[in-house]
Amino acid sequence: MSGFKSFLLKGNLVELAVAFIMATTFAAVVTEFTNVLMGFIGKVGGQPNFDKVTLAEVNVGLFINALVAFVVIAAVVYFFVVVPYTKAKERYFPADAAGPSEIELLTEIRDSLVVNRA
């Protein structure tokens, strides 16, 4: 039983479960947002769904739907997740100042050894 308890409490299982639930919920929000945008595109183009669009008697509508949905989803994820996350990360966790280079450290060690030898 202790092995099972260890499995549940270690390895970030809870964090992973929360991330999965949040990702699933966020996917539903993005999907509905995409549907809303497709509705607006339909108002402009006269057809909210491209399922019946053909080119040289080949149905390309499903591909157009998937392509538009992909672009919308990518834009939503980039502008509403990636950009705010990057800005927050830079603000709250700034990059550490660069320390001395390897050559500078080796020079200090050498100089220290020379002083101690004398």
N, C-alpha and C positions, 0 to 999 in steps of 0.2 A: 504494500500500500504506500510505503514511503517513496518508492520509485515513481508511482503515478502522481503523488503530490509534488514531487520534485519536477516532474514533467510539466505539470500545470503552472507551477510558480516560477520556473526558470525558463530561459530561452525566449522571453518576450512573447509568449503565447497570447497573453491578454492584449498587449499592444497590437499584435497582428490581427486578432479578432476584431478589435475596435476599428483598426484601419480598414479591414475588409467591409465591415458594416457601413462605415462612413463612405467608402468608395462606392458601394452599391447604391446608397442613397443619393450620393452626388451624381452618379450615372443617370439615375431617374430624373433628377433636376435638369441635367444637361440635355437629356433626350426630349423632355417637354419643352425646354427653351428652343431646341432645334425645330420641333414641330410648330411652335409659334412663329419662328422666323420663316419656315417653309410656307406658312399661311400668308405672311406678308409678301413673300416672293410670288405666291400664287395670285395675290391681288394685283401685283404689278404685271405679271405675265399672263394672267387670266386662267391659270391652272395651278392649284397648290400641289399637285402631284404629277410627276413626269413619267409615270408608269407606262403611258400609252404612246410616248414619243418614239417615232421610228425614223431611221435614216437609211435610205435605199432598201426599204422593206425589212430592215433589221431593227428589232426593238432595243433601243439604247436608253430607254427611260429609267430602267432600274439602276443602271450604272450612273446616270445623271443624279438620281436621288441619293445614291450612296456617296457620290463625290461631293455634292452640296452638303450633305449631313456631316461628312468627314471634315470639311473645311470649317463648318460652323462649330463643331465639337472641338476641333483643334484650337480655334480662336478663343472659345470660351475657356478652355483649360489653360491656355497660355496667358490670357489677360486677367483671368479671375483667380488663378491658382499660382502659376509659375512666377509672374511678375510680383504680386504681393508677397509671396514667400521669399523671393530673392531680396526684396527691399527690407523685409523684416529681419532676415538673416544678417544682412549687412549692418542694419541698425543695432540689433541686440547682440550680435556676435561678430564684432569687427575682426578683420584678419590681424593676427599677431604681428607685431613689428619684427622685421627680419633681424635675427641675431648675427653674431659674427660668423664670417665664412669659415670654412674648414682650414683654409690657409692661415687665417688670423689665429685660430685656435691652436694650430700646430706651431705657429711662431711663438705664441705665449708659452706653450709647454716647453719648447726648446729653450727659450730664454730663462724660464724658471729652472730648468735642469742645469743650465750653465751657471746660474747664480748659486745654486745649491752645491755644485761641484767645487766651486772656488772657496 
